[in-house]
Every structure is written in structure tokens, then in C-alpha cells.
Amino acid sequence: MPRRRASKTNSSVTLFVLVILFILGIYYSLTGRDPGGIFGTGTQTAAVATQTSPVANAPTAVNASGAWWEVYFTDPVNLRDPANWQGSIEGRLIEKINAAQSSIHIASFEFDLTPVAEALVQAKQRGVDVRWVTDDEHGLEADEEPGHGQFATLQDAGIEVRSDARSALMHNKFWIFDGQIVWTGSTNITENGIFKQDNNAIAIQSPELAAIYEREFQEMWNGEFGPRSTSQLDQQSVVVNGSPIQVVFTPEDPALAGSIIPIVNSASKSIRFLAFSYTDFPLAEAMMKRAQAGVNVAGVFEKVGSDTDAAELKTLFCAQIPVRQDGNGGFMHNKVIVVDERFVITGSLNFSTNAEESNDENAIIIDNPDIAKLYLQDFERVWSLARDPQPGAIICG
């Protein structure tokens, strides 16, 4: 009899454990969170979130449950090994390349990632229309330097690569997949961009948005660069799943004066920014005026160059706005502003005159609190690593 009771007890414990595991399994599948590391694989995962799981650092669930956006952040403190690209933003990009069925059109500044080149060659071989527009100096000319040669790999496989052939930069970083998905943000497709710098990328599934970027791609493919490019600003606003989105391409249209500063001027609660290059005084003036009106303003500058006369770090610091200089050993390469916890401004556009008036750039403005929440979480991560300007380094007055 005691043995029977022990057997029943063991069976009950086993059943209880199985039920708990079943419940945890459902929780993991729905949220992507792994309580206790029960379902972990031990591999690094890029900081990724989707519409259905708006939590930074969550395991990715690419286009799960009808999600129409994904947000990616680099993590140069914990994800800095190029050999482990499968768990990084590079891996997420390669997933998109591998899933493409008809076209991959790219406008991207720099390139030195061999796994991406190999994935694009494979896409070409299965019949996908792969085309790339890049910068002349930092793209095709840099491809001849040691450690490069990825553009040559593409060209050897029959993939055409064109450059802007002008002194200003083709500084865009956007990809269009199958006329359905747009990938953009601050991330260059390089080891530095993904494994050493602070960067962001966002992928949005929307044929209407893809059509906006496709028109710009075709302009550049046909040789239209710079201020004389065709302006189509009146056709560059869409609403995706209830979220208004506006895209601005410079230099044919003003992004800072025309779209970004007006949104900053509308702020009623908060402004947060991460800036690789911030030399535009009108933008700084707008932030100062909102701070004087009681709006909570704070931001992080990339440390290199932010202590020069051209940078607006001194302007904001002397206006008693909380500003810091990045503490990452590599560049803080973001170009992000978040307004009132709902508007996210990102893309390739630095907050500078060159970006506004000379370089080919894109800025995307998204009105979505869930996306804004993720960017604010990454802001807090970067802010926690950043440092206040050294006492006495900035003299006001």
C-alpha cells in the first residue's frame, strides 16, 4: 500500500510539472519571453520587437500574428561579435533577403558584410531582381580597400551596382523587399554599423509605403541625385494600420525645416533625441523654446565632434537642458527624435546643413505610441551609458 501511495504521489507531481511546462510553453509562444531560460537556445539575439511583442530585447517573432512593423537596435556592449551574425541585425536582414521572391532594391551608403553579399547572390540566382545604389567614394571606391570586395562579389554575380558620382553623399540606408516591405533607419550594412555602433532599424510592411521608397530608388537608379531631384513630397504620406507615416527625401525637400521642427514645436510633454551629428541651430532653438514652455527635453550627442563650435551641445547645455555625450567606445550613430511618446523620427538624416541641403537622405516620421515606447527604451539604455559634459569643458555666457 505505501508503494501505491508513492506511485500516485509521483504521478501527481509529474502531471503538475507537465501542466506548468505546458502553461509556460504557451506563455513563451505568445510573448517570446523565456521564464527561467527553459526554452533558451544559448545564442545571442538582436534587440528586436514587433507589433505583437512591443518589448525591447525580446526574442524576434518576424511578422508574427499579422505584425506590420519590427524595430531593431544594435547592442555594442553585448552583441559585438561579427562571427555570430545570425543573432544580430545582420541576421534579421538576411532573413528578409532569403524570403524575397521578386525584388530587392537597395539604396545604402556603405557595405562590407560578406554573408549579406552571399545571400544577395543566392537571391539573384533564384530569379530575384537585385539592384543597389550606393555612394561613389564610400561605396564603390571603398570596395577596393582591404577587407572589402563585397560589391565586386555582387557584380561578378550579375547584380548591377550604381553610384551617385558626385561630391555630396548618397547617404541613404533603405531596402525595399518585393514592393511590400521597407527597411530603413541609421544602420549602415557594415561590421562597425552593426557590431560597434549604436544604431536602429525599422522594417514596415506596407505596399503603399514601399511605393514611396520605390519612386525615390528609381530616381536615383536613373541618375537623379541632389537638390535637382524630382520632388514628390505631396505623395509621401500614408496611414498604415491607423498610424500616420510621412517620408521626406533630402535635398529635394526640406526635412528639418519642413517636417521635423514643426513636430518638435508641437511637443506638449517630452522630447528625447539621439544624435550622431547635431549642428542645426533652428532645431536646437525649437527644443529650447519647448523646454522653456515646460516640455521635458533631454538628449545624447555622439562624443566625437559634439564639443566643436559647430555642434549644438553647448547651445542646449547652456540652456540648462539635460544633455550627455555618448559613452559607447564606438559611435553613437543614431539620428532619432521621439516627441510626446508617440512621434518617432528616424532614418539616415543627421541634424545638419549637409544632410538637409546636399546629401541624398531619408527621414521617416511615424505616429505610433508602441513604436515610440521601444525607441524610448533604447534611449534610456544609451543615456545610462552616456556621460555629462566634463565640468569646465563648456563655458556659457
N, C-alpha and C positions, 0 to 999 in steps of 0.2 A: 503493500500500500504506500509506504513513503516514496518508493521509486516512482509510482504512478503520479503522486502529487508533484514530485520534482519534474517529471516529464511534462505535466500540464503547465507547471510554472515556466519551464524553459520555452515551451510553445507560445505561452502568452507574451513572454519577453521578446521572442523572435518576431511575433506578429506586431507587437508595439513598435519595434525598431523598423520593421518594413513599412509600417504606416507612416512613421516620422520621415523616413527616407523618401517615401512617395510624395509626401506633402512638400518636403524641401526640394524635390525634383521639379514639382510643378512651379514652386516659387522661383527656382533658378531659370526655368524655361520662359517664364513670363517677364521676369525683371532683369535677367542677366547677372544677378548678384549671386555669389557663391558663398553661402554661410559656412564659415569654418574651413573653407578651401576643400570641401568634399568633392566637388566636381572639377577642381582646378587641373590644368594640364602642365603647369610649371613653366609656361612660356610667357614672354612679355607681350603685353597688348597695348596698342596705341590708345591714348586717351580719346575715346570715341563715344558719341551718344547719338540716338536717333529720336524721332518724334515720339516713339512709344517708350523710350527709356531715357528721359532727359536728365541724366546724371553723368557728370564728367568722370572719367576713369572707369566707366562701366565697360564690360566686355562688349564687343561690337555685335549688333544684330542688323546686318546690312539689309536695308529695305524690308525689314520685318513688319508684318502686320499692316502693310499699306503705308509705311512711313514714307514721307516725301522729302525729308531732309536728314542729313547726317553732318555732325560737326566733329572736327578732328583738331587736336592740339599736340604739338611736339612736347616732349618732356626730356630736355637735355641732361637732367640730373639722373634719371633712372633708365631712359631709353636712348643710349648713346652708342650702341654697337652696330655699325653698318652690316656686319655679318649676320645679325639677327633681324634682317629687314622684314621678315614675314610678320613680325609683331608690331610693325611701325606703320606710319602713314604711307610709306612706300608700298607696304604690303596691301594696304587698302586700295591704293591707286592701281596696283597690278590686278587686283580682283576686278576692278571696273574694266581694265583693258581686256582681261580674259573673257569677260561677259559680253563685250561689244560684238554686235552682229553685222552692222553695216558700215559705220563710220566712226573715226576718232580724229577730230580736228583740234589741233593744239596751237595755242599762242603762249609760249613760255620762254622766259628770259635766258636761263642757264640750264645746263644738263650735264651730269656726269655719273648717272646711275646705270650700270650695265644690266642688272635684272630688268629694269624698265625697258631698256632698249631691246632686250631679248624678247620680252612679252609683246612689244610692238611689232617686231619682225614676225613673230608667230601669228599675230592678228592679220598682218599683211598677207601671209601665206594662206590663211583660210578665207581670203577674199574681202577683208575689211579695208575700206578706203582710209588710209592713214596719211595725214599731212601735218606738217609742223612749220609754223612761222616763229622765228627767233630773232635775237639781236645779232648784228654782224660781229661786233668786237667781242662781246661776252658769250656769244653763241658759237657761230661757225669758226671764227678765228681762234677762240679759246679751245676749240675741239682739237687743235693741233698740238696742244700742250701736253706734257707728261701726265698720265692719269686720266686723260680724256679719250676721245676717239669714238664716243657713243653716237654722235651724229654721223660719222663715217660708217658705222655699223648699219645705221638706218638706210643711208644712201646706197650702200652696197647691196641691200636687200630690195632696192627699188622704191624706197619711201622718199618722196621729194621733201626737201627742207629748203625754205626760202628765208631770207633775212631782210631787214629794213634798209640796209646800205645807206645809213645816214649817221650823223654825229650824235644826235639825241638817241635815247634808248627806246627799244621795243621792250618795255619792262613788264608787260602783262604776264600773268600766271593763270591762264584758264584753259580748260579742256572741255570739249563737247562730245558726249558719247551718244551715238545713234540718233542725234537730233532730239534727245529726250532728257539727258542729264547734263547739268553744268557743274563742273568742279572749279572753284576759284578760291582766293584767299591770298595770303602773303608768302606761301611756301614755294621756294624755288625747288626744282627737281634735282637736288644735289645732296651729297653727304652732309655738307655743312648745314643746308637748309632744314634737313630732317633730323639730324642726329646731334647737332651742336647749337643750333639757334632756337630761340623761342619763336614759334610760328603758329599759324592757324590755317585751316582749310575748311570749306563748307561745300557739300555736294547737295544739289537740289534737283529733284525730279520734276520737270515741268517742260513740256514741248514749247509752250509759249515763251518761257524764259530762255530756253535753248535757242529759239529762233532769233532772239535779240543778240545773243553772243555769236550766232552763226553769221548774221549780217556783218558784224564787225570783223569776224575772221575772214570772210570773203573779200571785204575791202582791203585788208592787209595782204591777203593772198594775191590780189590783183595789183599790188604796189601802192595802195593808198596809205600813207603814214603821215603823222604830224598834223599841224593846225589846219591844213587844207583838206583833210579827210572829210567825207560826207557826214554832215550832222543828221542824225535820226532820233534826236532826243525825245521828240514828241511820240515816238513809238517804243519807248524803253521803260514803260511802267506796266506791271501786271499784278494780278491778285492770284495767289496760289493758295488754295485751301483756306481762304479767308485772310491770308497775310499779304498786305500790300508790299510790293518789292519794286524798287527803282534802280536802274543801272545807268551809270554815266561813264562815257569813254572820253578821256582827255587825249590830246589837247583840243579836239574839235569842239568840245563843250566844257563849260566851267563846272568842275565838281565841287571845289571848296566854296567858292562864292555863290554858285547857283543852287546847290543842294545841301551840302554838309553844314555850312554856317547857319542857314535857316533852321535846320533841325536843332542845332545847338542853341540857337536863340529861343526855341520853343520849350526848352527844358524847364520843368517846374519842380523837380525833386533832386535829380542826380545826374552827373556826368562822370564817366570813367574813361580814361584813354591809355593806350599803349602805343608808343611812337618810336619808330626807328629814326626817322628824321622829321623834326617839327620846327620849321623855320618860318611859318606863315603867321605874321602878326595879326591880320584880321581874325583868324581863328582864335588866337590867344586872347585878343580883345573881347571877342564874343564870350569866351569862357569866363573871363574876369567879370564882365557885366552880369553874367548869370550868378556867379559866386556872390557878388555884391547884393544881388536880389534874394539871397538866401538859399540858392541851389548848392547842394553838396558836390564839389568838384575835386577830383584827385586824379593823378596820372603818373605813369612811369616813362621816362626817357631812356633810350639807349645811351649808355655812358659815353661811348666814343662820339665826339663831336657835340655833345649837349652842353659843354662848357665854353663853346665858342661864342663870339658876338652874334653870329647869325641865328643861333638856336634860341627858342623861346623859353628855355628852362628858367633863365634869370627873370624874365618878364613875369612868369607865373609865381615863381618863388617869392619875388619881391612884392607881389600882390597878396602874399600870405596864403596862397593855395597850396595844399599838401602835394608836393611833387618829389619823386625819388629818381635815382639813377640805377639802372639795372645791375643786378648782382651776378648774373649768369656769366660764366667765363667766355662764352661766345656772344654773338649779337642777340639783342632783343629786337627781332626783325619785324614784329607785328606792326600793322597800321590799322588800329581798331579804336573806335569810339562807341560807347554804349550810353544811350540817353534815356533817362526815366525808366530804366529796367525793361525797355520794350524795343527801342530802336537800336539795331546793330549796324554799324558802318564798318566794312572791311573791304579787302581787295588788295591790289598791288600799289595803290596810290599813297605815296608818302605825303605828308602835310607840308609841301614845299612848292616854290615857284616853278622849278624844273618839272615836277610831276604835273602841275596844273597847266603849264604853257608849252612844254617841249616834248616830254616823253609820251609814248603811247602807253596808257594805263587804263585800268578799270576800277571803279568803285561800285559796290553793291550796298544798298540800304534796305534793310529788312525790318518790318514791323511785326515782331513776334516775341512775346514775353518768355516763352520756353527756350528759344534760341538765345535770347539775351541773358537768361539765367546761367547758361553754360559759359558764355563769354565772361560774365562777371565772376564766375568761379575761377576761371583761368586768370583773370585779373588779380584776384586775391592770392593765387599761387605766385605769380610774378612779383606782386607787391611785397609778399613776405620775404622774398629773396633780395629785394632791392634795398638800396641804402639812401638815407637822407644826404643831401649835398654836404660836403665837409664844412665844418664851421670856418668862416672867414674866406671860403673859396669864392663866394658870391657877395659882392659888395653892392648894397642897394642905396639909392638916393642920388 
